[in-house]
Amino acid sequence: MFLFNLQTEYPMPSYGINHESGTLKRVMVHHPGKELKLANANPVAHHFDMPVDIKRFISDHQELVDALKDAGVEVLLVRDLISDNKEMLEQSYQAPNLVFVRDSSTMTSDGAFLFRMGLPSRRVETPVISAAHEANGVPIALKMEEPETFEGGGFAVLEGNTAVAGLCDRSTQGALDQMGDSLLESRLSDLWITIKMPKGIVHIDGEFCELPGKVALTHPEVMNDLPTTFRTRDETWEGSFVEWLKEDGWDILEITDQECFDMAANFVTIEKDLAFHYTGNPRVMKEANERGIDVVQIPGEEMRKGMGGLHCMTCPVLRV
């Protein structure tokens, strides 16, 4: 499937990711509904910090959807994609974390990687997302099977044909090896980086993100000294992720413990001079502005109770 690019007069693919700060053309989002009642009934089981005001949560999420559309991004809603699949449509109402749509899959230029989630209560989500990708004409490039586990918030494609993933409480080494093998063998990446996260740190997108202009936002208290493995098609070595970023010419923007707690690393880039984030974190927003990045801020007081940010709530389908 191809989209027509009016600027170049050449067709462009309908799916594929160049890197985390590439221009976002298409994104899959799940607009939540009555399934949030399940989270309120048992927040701990569903990894919510506390019960949410459902009406406000839904309203704030709609503000995100509207902002994406206003920025010229094509928004693909999960329930619209699976509207003809009665079984998966019903299953979507049993998945209160489905709003954090990034975690069950990630996109590549070969198609989607489908993950077996580390949190058992979330494994109901992957078949729903698989059906959504199928309805959208996206092939499945990799499907993770038991016993391996991984979640998409632990993965990022960086500028320079590099991919990075975190080994954490919800991921297995076998899953990371499977992803790295696939990316390197298919030449979707030239460098595969795996970071061993500290116990209790679930996803790298809470501690690190790529912003436009080769800006790396990092939480030094966690990221600076983590065991890191670098692998190409020809060699493997150990090192420091943050030191590699510096040597590769990245502009390092450090955040404090409190800013990290307030989800400062959970940006989603829209284009080279535009990103979205929750309200708050004024110093980090000022630093982004000084680097030429405008930030649209979405109310996050209610949605953050689900232990995720706007990056977690978006599954990019096409970045160019």
N, C-alpha and C positions, 0 to 999 in steps of 0.2 A: 504494500500500500504506500502511495506517495502523496504528498501535499504539493501544491503549485506555489512556487516562490515568485511573487510578482517583481521583486527587485532584481533577481538574477535571470528570470525567465527559464530557470531550470527546475525540474521537480526535486523536492527534498523528501527524505524518508519520513514516515509518520511516527517513527520511534527511534530511540538511540540517544546516548548521552556522551557529550565530549568531556565536560568536567563540571564540577559543582558550581562554578560561577559563569558557566556558559549561559547564553540567552535562553530563557525558558519559553518554549513555544506551546507545549501541551503538558498538562498535569492531571493526574488522577487524584481525586479527593473523595472522601466519604463524608457526606453530610449526616450527622448523627440524628437519632430519633429516640423512640421509646426504649431501645436497648440500654440507654443510660440508667434506666431504673434498676437493671441488674447490678450495675456498678454501685449504685447507692445502697442496694440491699446487702452487698458484701464488698466493700471497698478494698479490703486487704487481698482477697482472692484475685481481684482484677487489677491490682497494683495502682489503685487510686489512693491519693493521699488522704482524702476525706470525701464524704458525699458532696455532690454538686447541685447547684440550682439549675435544673434541666432546661428550663425556659431560657435562662440567660446564657447557658453554655451553647445552646442551639443558635441563639441570636448572635452571639459573638462569632461563632463559626461561620454564620452566613455573611458576616462582615468580611471575613477572610475570603470567602468565595467571590463576593462582589468586588473586592479589591483586586483579586487576580484577574477577573474579567475586565475591570476598568484599565488594567495595565496591558491589555491586549493578549492575555494568555487564554488559550482554549482550555476550558475546565471540563473534565470528564468525570461525572458523578457515578460512583460505583453502582448505586441502585438503578440509575438510568441504564447503565450498560447491561445489567443482569435482569432487567425488567421482565424478560420472556422466560427466565429460568426460575420456575416457582420454588424448586428445592433450595437453590442458593439464596434466593430472595428471602425465604423464611429463615434460613440459617444466618443471614446478616443481622437479624433481630436478636440473635443469641450471642452477639459479639460486641460487648460494650467498648472494647479497645480498638475496634475497626477504624475508628476516627483517626488513629495513629497509623495511617495507611502505608507509610514508608516501610514499616518493619517486616511485613510478610513477603515482600519482593523488592527487587531492584532492577532497573533497566540497563541493558547494554545494546550495542549496535547489532548484536546477533539475536536479541530478544530478551525476555525476562528471565531472571534467576528467581525461582520460587524457594522460599525458605521454610524449614520445619522449625517453628518457633521454640525458643528456650523455655518460655513460661507456658506450662501445660494448658492453662485456661485460655491461651490465645491461639492454640492450634486449630480451632474452628475457623479462623480467619483465612488461612491460606487457600482452601478450596474456593472460597468466595472470590478472592482476588484472582485466582487462576481462571475462574469463569469470566471475570471482568476482562482480563487480558485477552482471552479467547474471543470474546464478543467484540473487542476492539481490534481484532486482526493481528495481535502480537503473538509471535511464536514463543514457546518456552524453550530457552536455551540450556537451562540447567534446573533440575528438580531435586531438591535435597531430601534424602530418605533417612529413616531411622537407622542408626542411633544419633546421627549428626544433627546439630542444632545451630542456628544462627538467626540474627535479627537485623533488619536493614539499617537501623540506626547506628550499627557498628561498622558501616561501610561507606567509603567515599571514593569517587573518581576525581583525581586532582589534575590540574594543568600540567602538561608535560607527559601525558600518556602513562600516568602513574595511578595505581589503585592502592588503598590502604584499608585495613580491617583490624578490629580489636578482638583479642581473645579474652573473654570475660566469663562471668558466672553462667551466662546463657548461651555460650557458644562453645564449640568443640574444635580441637586442633584439626580433626579430620575434615570438618566443614571448611575451615580456612584453606587447608591444602587442596581440597576439591575446587574451590573458587579460584585459587591462585593458578592451579594447573590449567583450568579452563581459560582464564583470561590471558595467560602467557602463551599457551599453545595456539589460541585463535588470534593472537597478536592484537587483542583489544587493549592490552597493557604491555609496556616494556619493562616496568618495574613493579613488583608486588611487595608491599610492606605490611608486616603483621606486628602489632603492638600488644604486649601482654599487660592488660589493664589490672589495676589493683582490685582486690576482693571488694565487692559492693558497688563498683563502678560498672554500669551495665553497657552503655553505648558511648562511642567516641564523640557522637554529636552533642554530648553534654559538656565536653572538655575541649573540643577543637572544631573549627570550621574554616573552609576556604571562602574568602570574600573576593570580589573583583579587584583586579590590579595586582594579583599574586600577593594578597594579604592573607596571612595565617593567624587567626585568632586562637590563642591557646591559654589554657589554665596551667601555669607553670608548676603549681604545687603538686599536680598530678602528672603532667605530661613530660616534665624535663628529664626524669631519670628512669623512664620505663624501659625494660628489656625489649629491643626491637630487632626484627629479622628482615633483611632486605634480600630479595630474590629476583634475578633476571632469568632469561632462558639458559644462561651459561654459568652463572655463579651465584653463591649465597654467602652472605656475611652478616655479622652482628654490628649494631651501632646504636645511635641515639636519633630518634625521630626529629626532635627539635633542632639538634645540631645539623642534621641533614637539610632541614628546611632553611636554616641560615646559610649553609654552604651553597644551596641551590638558588639563593637570591630572593627568598621570601621576606616580605616586610612583616615582622612579628608584632602582633598586637596582643599584649598580655592582659588577662582579666584576673580579678581578685577572687578569693573564696566566696565572698558574698555575691559578687556579680555572677559567678558560676552557679551558685544556688538559685539565683534569680533568672537562670537560663540564658545568660548573655551569649553563650556560644551557639544558640539554636536559631541562627539566621536562616532564611531561605532567599537565595539570590534570584532576582527576576531578569535583570540585564546588567550591562557593565557599570551602570551608575545608579542602580536601584535594587534595594533589598527590603524584605519584610521582617518584622520582629514584633514581639509583644511590647506593650507599653512598659516603661521603666528603663533601668540601666542608662541614665542620662550621660554618664562619662563615656561609655562605650559608643553610644549613638553619636556623641560629639566627635570621637576619634574616627568613626566611619565617615561622618560628614566632611571632616578635614581631609580625608582621602578621596573625596569626590563622589561618595556614595550617599544618595538620598535614602532615607529609611522611612517606610510607611509602617506605623505602629498600630497593631490591632489589640483591643482590650484582651488581657490575658488572665485577669484575676480568677475567673471561673475555670477556664480551660486548663490552666496549669495544675489544677487539683488532680487532673488525670495523669500527672507526672510526665508531661510531654509538651513540646513547643510547636511552633509553626513548621519548622523543618520536619518534625515527626509527622505532621498532618498532611504532608504533600509527597506524592510519589511522582517525580518527574518522568514523563513519557518521552518527551523530545526536548533536548537542549542542543543548541548549535553555536 
